[in-house]
């Protein structure tokens, strides 16, 4: 194997969480891995990838000040202009970034295999030993998705998108691959067959699916559990499929994100990977987002009336005035109302809630972060930044603000988040007016993220609403911002998410935590290093 930077191809890249982790492995101040191609179909995520690729064209000490000017711009239209100016000023680095980040949909007839293979070969050059990373779309396997559509259907094209990943392995023979997917993959069945077993068998022998490729075979390892034994072919054997499950909170990620991660090694490579080293303690949410600027919620509409007519909900809304003064008045009213509900009385004085001097935040908020007590400070920080991007609150319904204030205050008092039965117990006004509210299926529909433990899994659903991601601080009375969610996902503060806020949330929720990817990258680096010894 060569001693030069190890080429990496990233499929289904999202905003680039896996690539960010791998590209953050350094030796003698040089990157160990070189991201040659990142393929992603979403236009906003592609813009994020392209800008981050541009950043990686420079050493950390030589990132141009104009890059930070792009991040510091609070208006999206002006940010696009500054981004264009940045790329025009540094055309070589911009062209490299555009060559690396490709807006392409694998499995789409508009992007034939020949075109994809050509781009991969162009990125790899003559290198035979390289790394393939990526996470084929997982919505079809997710347990939440299955419950919504009544199971997994073999007509859902997403079920078999892993074969696009497999085809790249079969044709291009990476030395190592890393494949990520949701926990639900372990229990997913199609036509009575366990999908995990099918995928594992295919990954071990790609030519069984793509017969004309004459692909080498692969040994597939867990990064969390040592293999129990070896099978007759010398491949690692595990007691159960759950051995491939990575529980992120065990590896210094402030989030209880449980994902299946497979590490494949080409059969001619004799090295055996080490498993990830567990952290000494769980990193709690407050320690990683508590130093971010405090913000108030954004005030939206309120419900004037709500009726069900012919089975459909008909609501009449009133637009509220979103100002610091009006927000303060509304929260004061909510505060008094909440503390009078059915004996819900704190032993502490009622909170003196005031609008934050940072208001609702912005696409960039000036501040000094992260603080020294932040356990991931060195990972998040960039001394040239002088603030954080993507830190702006979303608009909330006035009735939801009541639930948020109740929930965060309740969690502060009882050291747990309230379930819907707790809302119903204290006031009927707290219950949502949709029919499923009392069904028991959505008991945690409004969930406070507890400050002293790792956060729950940040998913793409955060782009739809913030009900599962209520901030623990009653004085802020809101859901998490994109930057707070990005901190939970361990993206560095100088990582800018492009596009409108909904798209930013979606990107963050779909990503692999970069700090976890860094640890995986270090394991992979040892394989190459030992093979070279």
N, C-alpha and C positions, 0 to 999 in steps of 0.2 A: 504494500500500500504506500502511496505517496505521502511525503511529509508536508505537502502544500495544503492550503485550506481545503476542507472536505466539502465537495459540492452537495447542495441540498435542493430537492424539488418538493414543493409544498402543494398538495392537491386539496380542493375544497377548503381553501385557506382561511375563509372568514376575514376578520380584520388582522390576522397574523399572529395569534398568540403562541402557537407552536414555533413559528419561525423566529419570533422575538426571543424566546427562550434559548433556542439553539444558537442564534447569532450573538448571544450574550456570554457564551463560553469563550474565555480568553486564555491565551498562553503567550507570555512575553509581550504583553500589550497588543497582541494581534488576535483577530477573530479566528477561532478554530474551524468554524463552519461558514461557508459562503452560500447564501441563498441565491440560487441561480434562476429559479422560476417559481412564482406563486400564482396559482390558478384559482380564480374566484368569479362567480357569475354575477354577484350583486354589485351594482355600479357604485354605491356609496362605500361599501367595504373595499372595493377595488381602489377607490381614491385614497382611502386610509392606507392601504398596502403600498401604494405608489409613493405617498409622502414619506412613509416610514422607510421605504427602500432608499429614498433620496437621503434621508438622515444617516443611514448606514454607509453611504459613500464616503463619509468623513470620519476621522478619528473623533473621539468624544471632545477632545480639547480644541478641535478645529471646525466644529459645526458653525456655519455662517450665522451671523446675527440676524440675517433676514429670515432664517428658519423660525427663530423665536418671534419675529414680528408677525409671521403667519399665525402662530399659536395665540399670540396676545391680542389678535383682532377679535372684537366681540360681535361684529356684524358679519353674517355668513357671506353676503355678497362681496363685502370688502375683503374678506378672507380669501375668497376665490381670486380676486384681483391680485392680492399680494402673493398668493401661491404662483400665479402665472408669471409675475415679475421675478420671483425667486428662481423658477425654472429657466426663465430667459437669461438670467444673469449667470447661471451655472449649467450651461447646455450639456456638457459632457456627463455630469452627474445625473442630470434630469433624464437624458437618453438612456443611461444605464438603469435608472429606476423604472422607466417605461418599458424597457426590455424585460425586466424582472417581473413586474406585476402585470398579469394578463387577465383581462375581463373575458372570461370564456366559460361556457357551460359544458362540462363533461357529460356525454350521453346525448347531446343535442346534435341533430343532423347538420346544423349549420357549422359545426366544428368537427369535421371528419377526423378519424384516427390518424390519418396520414399527416394532417396539419399539426395535430397535437404532438405526434412523435418527432416531427421536424423541429418544433420549438424546444422539446426536451433535449434532443441531440445537440442543438445549437448551444443550449445552456451548459451541457456536460462536456462538450468537446470530445477529447479522447479519453477522458477519465472513466475507468471501469468500476472503481470503488467509490460509491456515493451513497447518500441517504435519502430515502423517500419518507415524507411525513404527511399527515393529513387525517381528517375525520370525515368520512362520507356522511351525507345528511342523515340525521338520526330521528326525524320526526315520526317516521313510520314505526320505529321500535320503541319510542318513549311510551311509558305506561299511561301518562296523561293523554297522549294522542290516541292510544288504543281505546281508552275509555270513552273518548268523544265520538269515535267512528265505529265502535263496536267490534274491535279486533283488527288484525292485520290482514290485508287483502293482497293476493299475489298479483292483482292488476295494478297495484300502487307501484309505479316505476321506482320510487325512492327505496323500496325494499331491496332492489338489486343494484343500486348505484355503487355498492362496494365492488362490483365486478369491473367498473371503470378503473378503480384503484388497483384491483387485481390484474387487469390487463397491462397496466404500466409496469407492474412487477414482472409479469410474464415476458414482456417484450424487451425491457431495458435492464433487468437483472440487478437491482440495487444490492449493495453489500448488506445493508441494514434497512429495515423499514419500521416505522412507528405509526400505528393506526389507533385512533381514538374513537369511542362511541359511547352511547348512553348505557346506564345500568340495565335498562329494560331489554337490551339485546340478549341478556342472559336467560330471559324467560320467554322471548319472542318465538312464536311458532308460525309457520306457513305451511298449509296443507298437512298439518300434523307433525312436521319436522322442526327440530330445534334449529333456529337460524344461526345461533352461535356455533354449534357443531359443524354446520355446513360451511360457514365462513372460515373457521379454524382449519378444516380439512383442505379447503381451497387454497388458503394462504400457504399451507405447508407444501402443496403440490400444484402450483399455478397451471401446469400443462394439462392437468386433469380437466380443466375448463377450456383453456386455449391450447388445443392439441398441437397446432402447427408451430408454436413458439420454441419448443424444446427448452423450456425454462429449467434452471436448476431448482432443486427443492430447498425448503427453508425450515429452520427450527424456530418455533414460536415460544417465547418466554413471557412469564409474568414479571412485572417490576416490583411487585409487592410481596411475593411468596416464593420461596425456593422450591424447585420441582421435587416431587416425592420420589421419582425414579425416572428411568428411561425406558422407552418402548423398544421393540425389536429393531427398529430402524435407527436407534440412538437418539431419538427426539425426546425432549423433556416431557414428562408426564405428571399431571397434577391431580390432586385428590378430587377437586370439584371445579366447575367453571368459575365460581365466585373467587377463586384464587387470582383471577385476572383483574379483579376490581381494585381500583386505586381510591382510597379514601383521603381526599386532599388535605383535610384538617390534620392528618398525621404527619404531613410533610411541609409544615410551616406555611400553609395556605389558610388565610383567615375565613374559610368557607367550607361548609360540609358538602362538598361537591364530590359525588361518587361516580366514577366513570370507568369503563372498560378500556384498558390500554394494552395493546399487544406489541411486543418487540420481536421482530423477525430477523433472523441472521442466516445469510446464505450458507448452504451446506459445506462449502469449501473452507469456510472460516471456522477455525477450531476454538476460538475464544468463547468463554461462557460469561454472560453479563452478570454483574452484581445487582442486587435489589436496591431500591431506594432506601436511604437512611432516614429513619423516623426522627422527628423533632423532639426536643425535650418536653415541650408543653404545647398545648393548643393556643394559637394566637387568636385573641378575641377581637371582635368587631370595633369596639371603642378605641382600642389602641392604634388602629390603622386609619380610622376616619374621624376620630375625635379632634384632631388638630386642623381639620379643614374649616374654612370660614363658615360661621353659622348663617343660615338663611331662613327667611320666612317662607311659608307656602304661598303659592300664587292663587288668588281668589277668582273663581269662575262664576258659575251660575248657581242658583238655588231653585228648588222645586216648589212651585206654587200649588200645583195640584197633580194627582196621579190617579188614574182610573183604568180599569181593565174593560175594554169594549171589544166584543166578539173575539175574545181570547188574546187580544193584543194590548200591550201596555201603552196608554196614552198619557203623556206628561206635558204639563205647561211649565215653562221655565221663566225665571227672571234673571237677567244679567246683573251681576254684582259689580260694584265699582272696585277695581283692583288698585288700591293705594295703601300706603303704610298706615295712614290714619284709619281708614275704613277696616283694614285687616285687624288692627288693634282693637277696634270696637267689636267686631264680630267674634274675635277670639275671646274677648272679655265676657261677652254674652254666653259663648259656648262653655267657657270655664265655669261660670256660675251655675249654668244649667247642668253640666256633667256632675258637678260636685253635690248636686241636690237629688240625684236620681237614686231612689230606693236604698238609702243608707250608704251610698258610695261616698264616704267622707274620709279624707286623708287626715291622719294625725298631725301632718305638717300643715303649715299655712298654705292657703291657695297660692299657686304659682303666680308670680308677678310677670306675666308674659308681655314682652315688648317686641316690637318689630326690630329685626336685626339691622345694624348699620349697613350691612351688605345687601339689604333688601331681598330680592328674589334671586340674586346672583346674576351671572352673565356667562357668555361663552368663554370669557376669561375674567378671573377675579384676582386682583393683586393681594398677595399675602406672603408670609414667610412660613413655608411648610417643606417637609414634615419636621416635627419637633424631635428632639434627641431621644425621647422616650418611645418613639414609634419603633417597634421591633424590626420593621422592614425599611427603615429610614434610608439606608444607603442604596437600597434597590429603587425606591420611588424618586429620590431627590435629584434635582438638577439645579445647581447654584446659579445658572444663567437665566433660569425661568422666572423667578421672583413672583410666583403665583401658580394658579391651576386653571386649566381649560375645562370646557364641558361641565361647568359647575353652575347650572341654572335650574331652578325648580320648575316643575310642571304645574299646570292649572288643575285645581281640584274643585269638585262640587262642594258647596257649603255643607251639605248633609254628610259628605265623606269626611270633612274636616272634624265634624263632631265625633265620628267614629275613630279617627286618627288620634284626636286628643284624649278620648276615653281610653283607647287601647294603650297608648304610650304611658299615660298616668297609671292605668291598671298594672301594666308591666313593672313600673317603678315601685308600686306598692306591694305586689304579690310575687314578684320575681318570676313571673311567667306571662306569656302573652295570653290574652283572653280568647276563648273560642266563641262561636256565635251564641251558644247557650248562655254565656256570661253577658253578652250584649242584651239578649232578650230578658234576662233576669233583672237587669238594672233599669232598662227603659225600652218600651216598645218603639220609641222614636229611633233607636239605634239600629233596628233591623232593616236590612234592605227590603225593598218592596217587590222583589221578584219571587216567583213561586218556589224556586228551589232553595230559598234561604233557610227554610225550616225542614228541609229534607234530610239533613244530616250529612249530605255528600260534600258540603263545602264548609265544614266546621271551622277551618282556618282561613276563611275567605279574606279576612282582614288580619294580617299578621305583622306584629311588631318584631323587628330584628333586635334580639336581646343584646345588650352591650357587652356582657362579660363572657360570652362564648363566641365561637366562630359563627358567621352568618349562615343562613340556609343557602341552598343553591341558587345562584343568579342564572335565570334562564331567559330565553328570548321573550317570554311572556311579559317581562318587565316593560317591553315596548308598548303594551296595550294599556296597562294601568299599573299603579304603584301599590295596590292593596296588599300584596304579599311582601312588600318591602317598605314598611312604615318605619321611619326614623325613630329611634328609641327616646329622643329628647322631646318632651311635650312642648317645650318652649319654641321649637321649630315647627311642629305640627305639620308634617309633610312626608312624602315618600322620598326615597334616596335619589340623588342626582346621578347623572351619567358618571361623573368623576368619582362619586362615592362607590358606585357599583364597579367602576374600573379599579379602584383601590382594592375592593374585595376580590376582584379577579387578578390582582397583582400586576396591573399594567403600570409602567413608570409614569410619572406625572408629565413627562415631555412627550408622551404618546397621544397624538391628537386623533380623535374620531371625527370623520368627515360626514357631511350631509346634515339633514334636519335632525332634530332631537330624537324623534321616534326611531330613525335609522341608527342613530348613535347607540341608543339603548339596545336595539336588536343586535348590533355587532358585538357589544360587550357581553350580552347574554349567550351568544353562540360560541364564544371563544374558549380556548384552552388557557388556563392560567399560565402566563409566561414564566412565573417563578417556578412552577412545577415543571414546565418544559425545559427550563435551565437545568434542573436536576437530572432530567432524562437525558439531555444533551451531554452532560458530564459522564453518565454511564456509557453512552454510545462512544464518546471520545476515548474512553479507556479501552474499548474494544479495538479501535483503530490503533491506538498507541501500543497496546500489547502485541497486536499482530505485527507491528513494525519492528518490535524489539528483537 
